[in-house]
Amino acid sequence: MSVDLTGGRGWLNPAPAASIARIDRALGRPLQISEAGRSFFQQEKFYKAWLNGTGNYALSPYAPSVHQIGDAIDTDDWVHHTALLNEHGWFQTVFWPDGTLREGWHFEYDPSRDQHINDAAPTGTKEDDMIEDLYTKFGKKGGQPVKAGEAPNLHINDQKDVSVVRGAAKQIVGNLSVQVSGGKAYVGVLQVIPYVVTYENGNESDRVSLMAQEIVFTGGDTFGKIPVNCALKANQRLSFRIGGSSHDFTVKSAVFRGMKVT
């Protein structure tokens, strides 16, 4: 569940959005933000401009960029307020090879470095009441071989056995990081489809697919990140199907990191 910042400054994930609200309060005014969250199509536009030589370097929208997942901002206020941003978990991450700063305006949010993460948000709501860290992983030893044309399910869950067992719906926001290996050099596309699966009495009763994402696979080991934003009700599971290649490959790892917003 993304959060729209006040003043038409764009959108962010809930945790970085709450941090920006605390920065606004500390400044006594809204932090200037040139860009926050970026859509797939905006990222694709920047990427194509870089490929044809008319724009700055940009990641493929299938990567995706930190802007695209809602954890980054560009701000002109960095000139005077970098220390304040750092204190609230925002850090510059784009440097030249010699270590000098390349993009002073670009900041990414790291909740582990936010000294005010447990402060009451301006609404009076503790962030801890909204967000629960998730970290689940696909742990098949040696990876899962996938034959050309196959599309196996990878079950990634927010509890030990995948389900939200009781209570209200939980909004799940995060990214599935996938590492695949092909054993030989070729270019192809793997399609990853997130699903919300409903169970009754232990058996699957319904399956709803979310927006499919693609990973451009160039042989060797390839990494990709798949953004996820969905609601899980009682007895529902977040699952992924990966496939679509005309060659055999192996899913070496699949890790979902994100948050659960109640």
N, C-alpha and C positions, 0 to 999 in steps of 0.2 A: 504494500500500500504506500504509494508515494505521497509526499506532502507538498502542497503549493506554498511557497514562501510568500510573505506579505509584500505588497508593493509591486507585484508582477515580476518578481526576480527569478522566476523559474521554479523547478521542483527538485527535491532531494528525497532520499530514503529517510525514514523517521528519525534515526539516531543523528545523522548529520544535520537534519532540519532542526531538531531540538537544540543542537549545539549552536547553530546560527541564531536561533531565538535568544539564547543566553548571551551571545556576543552582541546582538542588537541592544539588549538591556544594558550591558556593560558600557557600550558606546553612547547610549542615550539617543540613538538614531539607528535606522537600518543600515547594515553594512552594504556598501556598494558591491553589486554582483553583476558582472557583464554576462556571465553564462553559468548555469548550474547543470541540472540534468539534461542529457542530450538524447534525442530519439534515434532509433535505428536509421531512419532516413536522413537525418542531419549528419550522423556519423558517416553514412555512405557517401553523402555529398562531399564532405571534407576528404574522405579517402580517395575518391575519384579525382578530385582536384589535385591531390598530391601525386597520383599516378600520372596525370597528364601534364604535370609541371607547372600548374597554375596556383598551387597552394602549398602551405607548409606541411611537414610530415604529419600524417594521421594514420592511426591504426585502422585495420579492416573492421567494419561493423560487426563481423562475426567473432572478433577477439574477446569481448568488446572493450572499449576504453572505459576508464574510471568515470569519466563524465557520463557515459552511456548507462552505467549501472546506478547512477545517482549518488556517488560518493565524492564528487569533486566540484570545485567552483573556480571561476576566474574573477579576480577582484582588483581594481585599481587602488583599493585601500591598503594594499600590501606595503606601499611605500612608507606609511606611517604606523601601521598596526600589525606588522608581522609577529611581534612578540605576543600580542594579545591573541592572535590566531593560533600560534604555537601552544599557548597556555590552554586553549580550548580544543586541542587535538588536531589542528590543521597544519600541514607541513608542505613545503615546496619540494617537488620530486623530479623536476625536469632540469637536468644539468648537461653541459657540454662534456665531451670525453676528458678534458683536463680538470674537471671538477668545478668549474665556474658555473654560476647560475645562468640558465638559458631562458626560462620563463618564470620571472619573478611573480607574475600574477596568478600562476596556476598552483592551487592547493588541493591536497587530498586528505580526507578525514581518517584518523586512526583512533578508534574509541579507547584503546589501551593507553593512549598518551593524553587523553582529555582529563585535565585536572578538575573539571567541573561537572563530570558526567552524572554525579549523584546529587547535584544541586537541583532544587525545584525549578522546573521550567516556568517561564512567565505565566503560563496558564494555571500554575499551582499544582500541576500533576507531576509526580516523580517519574522520571524516565523509566525507572526500574519497574513501574507498574504497567508499562506499555510493552516492553521489549524483553525477550528472552533469547539469549544466544543459542544458536544451533550449530552443531558440527557433527555430521554423520558421513560415513564413507562406505564405498563399495570395496569390500575386503577380500575378493577372490584371489587366493594365492596364485601367483604367476600370471594373473590376468585371465580374461575370458576370451577365448578364440571365437571369432565371428566369420562364418562363411559368406562369400559374396551373395548378396541378395537377402541374407537373414537380417532380422531386427529384434534381438533379445531385449527383455525388460531388465532394467537396473533399478532395484527398489531402494530409494533414498528416503529416509524417514525422520520425523521430528520427535519420535519416542523410540524406545528400545525395539518395539515390534511394529513400527511404522505408523500406527494409527493415532488420531486424536480420539481418545476413548470416550470422553464425556465432556460436557460443558459447551459453551458457545463456540461458534466458528473461530478459527485462528487464521489470521492473515500471515502467509508465509512469504517472506521477501529474501532473496539471496541469489547465489550463483552456483551452478554445477560446474566444477572444473574437471575436465576429462583429458586423460592422456591415452593416446592410441599409438600403436606401432604396426607398421605394414610389412616390414621385412624386405621391401624392395622399393626403389624410388619410382613414384608415379604421382600424378596429380589427380585428385578425385575430391568428391564432396561427401561428407557423412552428415546425415540428417539426425538430429536429436529432437524427439517429441516428448515434452512433459505431459503427464496424464494425472488427473485426479480420479482415483479408483475408489468406489464405494463397496463396502462389504456388509453382508447380512449373514449372521450365524457362521462367520468364518469363510463364507464363499463370496466371490466377486459378483455383484449384482448390477453394476453400472460403471462405465468408463467414459470420461470426457477429456478429449485432447485439448491442450492449450496451444499457443502459437509455436509452430515448429521453428527450430533454429538450425543453422548449418555450420559445419566446421570444414574449412578448406584443408585437405589432407595432402601433404607433399611427400609422403614416405618418411622412413626413419621414425622418430618419435614426434608426434604433433600434439600440442596442447590447445585446448579451446575452453572458453567460458560461456555458459548458457544462463542468461538471466531468467529468474522465476519470480512471479508475483501472483499468488492465488490464495483462495480461502479454502481451508479444510474444516469440514464439519465432523461431528462424531462418526467414528468408524470409517474414516476416509484416509487414503494413503496417497502420498506423492510418489509417482513412479516415472521412470524415463525409458524410452525405447530408442535405441541407437542402431543405425544401419544405413543402407542406401549405397554402399560402395560396390563397384563391379569387381573388386579384388578382395581376397581374404585379409583380415586384419585382426588385431588383438586389442581389447580394451584393457589397458594395464592398470588404470586407476580411475575412480570417479568419486569426487569429494564434493559434498554440498555444504556450503557455509552460508549462514544467513541469520535471520531473526524471525521470531514469532510475535506478532502484534495482536494483543487480545482486545 
